[in-house]
Amino acid sequence: MKSAASSERVEAIPFLKRSWYRRDAGYWLRRAWLALFQLALIAFLAGLGSYLFIQFSAGWGRWRPAATLLLTGAAVVAVGFGVRDFRRRAASPPTPEEVRRKRGRGPGLARAGQLPVVLLGFVILPVMAGYLLGAVLPDILTARTIRERGAWMDHERKQAAPARRR
């Protein structure tokens, strides 16, 4: 006899597939791989940005310490913006349908609140790495990612809908 959980239709989440619902070994392997990939990407951006900054600022003389302090401060502020955006997304996680809808029409200016940080980050890569660290690290360390929470809420809503009709 099948359990009720195995016969339910569960929405797949990118990279985690449908295993987020049962959380088997494959889920944890994919989640660990995703976390390592995200952290490696952030480390690469930070390292590349730091290298470029060191190369460009070599001839700045007495202005170099001030520029270094300014860049470090901007990166710390960017971490704060990343955490703020994470908290906003965690407060109302998107359902899988909302994620698909946003992808279908492209990013555009839908994330206009993040646009200044992103533009500054492309100019100064350590700032972008700081922002990503603030936005990604809390999601890595939580028991359920934001997409999982959104999918879970959507799944519960769909399960409750037939019960209300009775």
C-alpha positions in Angstrom: 0.0 0.0 0.0 1.3 3.4 -1.0 1.6 6.1 1.6 -0.3 9.4 1.0 3.0 11.2 0.6 4.3 9.0 -2.2 1.1 9.4 -4.3 1.0 13.2 -4.1 2.1 15.3 -7.0 5.1 17.4 -5.7 6.5 20.4 -7.6 10.2 20.1 -8.7 12.6 22.8 -7.6 15.6 23.6 -9.8 18.8 21.8 -8.7 16.9 20.0 -5.8 14.3 18.3 -8.0 11.5 16.6 -6.1 13.7 15.3 -3.4 13.1 18.4 -1.3 9.8 16.8 -0.2 11.3 13.5 1.1 14.9 14.8 1.8 16.7 11.6 0.9 20.5 11.3 0.5 20.3 12.7 -3.0 18.7 15.8 -1.7 21.5 16.4 0.8 24.2 15.7 -1.8 22.6 18.2 -4.2 22.1 20.7 -1.5 25.8 20.4 -0.4 27.0 20.6 -4.0 24.9 23.7 -4.6 26.2 25.4 -1.4 29.8 24.6 -2.3 29.2 26.0 -5.8 27.7 29.2 -4.6 30.4 29.7 -2.0 33.1 29.0 -4.6 31.6 31.5 -7.0 31.5 34.2 -4.3 35.1 33.4 -3.4 36.1 33.7 -7.0 34.4 37.1 -7.4 35.9 38.4 -4.2 39.4 37.1 -5.2 39.2 38.5 -8.7 37.9 41.8 -7.5 40.7 42.0 -4.8 43.3 41.2 -7.4 42.1 43.8 -9.8 41.9 46.4 -7.1 45.4 45.7 -6.0 46.7 45.9 -9.6 44.8 49.2 -10.3 45.6 50.8 -7.0 49.4 50.1 -7.1 50.2 53.6 -8.3 47.8 55.5 -6.1 50.4 56.3 -3.4 48.9 57.8 -0.3 45.3 57.4 -1.6 45.5 53.6 -1.6 44.8 53.1 2.1 41.7 55.4 1.9 40.5 53.6 -1.2 41.0 50.2 0.5 39.0 51.4 3.5 36.3 52.7 1.3 36.1 49.4 -0.7 36.0 47.4 2.5 33.3 49.6 3.9 31.3 49.3 0.7 31.6 45.5 0.8 30.4 45.4 4.4 27.4 47.6 3.5 26.7 45.3 0.6 26.6 42.3 2.9 23.9 44.2 4.9 21.9 44.8 1.7 22.2 41.1 0.8 20.9 40.1 4.3 18.0 42.6 3.9 17.0 41.1 0.6 17.3 37.6 2.0 14.9 38.5 4.8 12.5 40.0 2.4 12.4 36.9 0.3 12.2 34.7 3.4 9.2 36.7 4.6 7.2 35.8 1.5 8.9 33.0 -0.4 7.9 32.6 -4.0 5.9 29.7 -5.2 7.3 27.6 -8.0 4.7 29.1 -10.4 5.9 32.6 -9.5 9.5 31.7 -10.1 8.5 30.3 -13.5 6.5 33.4 -14.4 9.5 35.7 -13.5 11.8 33.6 -15.5 9.4 33.6 -18.5 9.4 37.4 -18.8 13.1 37.8 -17.9 14.7 39.7 -15.0 14.3 43.1 -16.6 13.9 45.8 -13.9 11.8 43.5 -11.7 14.7 43.7 -9.2 15.1 47.4 -9.4 15.7 47.6 -5.6 18.8 45.6 -6.1 19.9 47.5 -9.3 22.2 50.0 -7.5 24.0 47.3 -5.6 24.4 45.1 -8.7 25.7 48.0 -10.8 28.2 49.0 -8.1 29.1 45.3 -7.8 30.0 45.0 -11.5 32.4 48.0 -11.1 33.8 46.7 -7.8 33.7 42.9 -7.6 34.4 42.6 -3.9 31.2 44.6 -3.2 29.3 42.2 -5.4 30.8 39.3 -3.5 29.8 40.9 -0.2 26.2 41.3 -1.4 26.0 37.8 -2.6 27.5 36.5 0.6 24.8 38.3 2.6 22.1 37.1 0.3 23.2 33.4 -0.1 24.9 32.4 3.1 21.7 32.6 5.3 19.9 30.5 2.7 22.6 27.9 2.8 22.5 27.7 6.6 18.7 27.4 7.0 17.0 24.1 7.2 14.8 24.8 4.2 15.8 27.2 1.4 13.5 30.0 0.3 12.4 28.1 -2.7 11.7 25.0 -0.6 9.5 27.1 1.8 7.6 28.6 -1.1 7.1 25.2 -2.7 6.0 23.7 0.7 3.5 26.5 1.2 2.2 26.1 -2.3 1.9 22.3 -1.8 0.0 22.8 1.5 -2.3 25.3 -0.2 -3.1 22.8 -3.0 -3.7 20.0 -0.5 -6.0 22.2 1.6 -8.1 23.3 -1.4 -9.9 19.9 -2.0 -10.6 19.6 1.8 -12.3 23.0 1.8 -14.6 21.9 -1.1 -16.0 19.0 0.8 
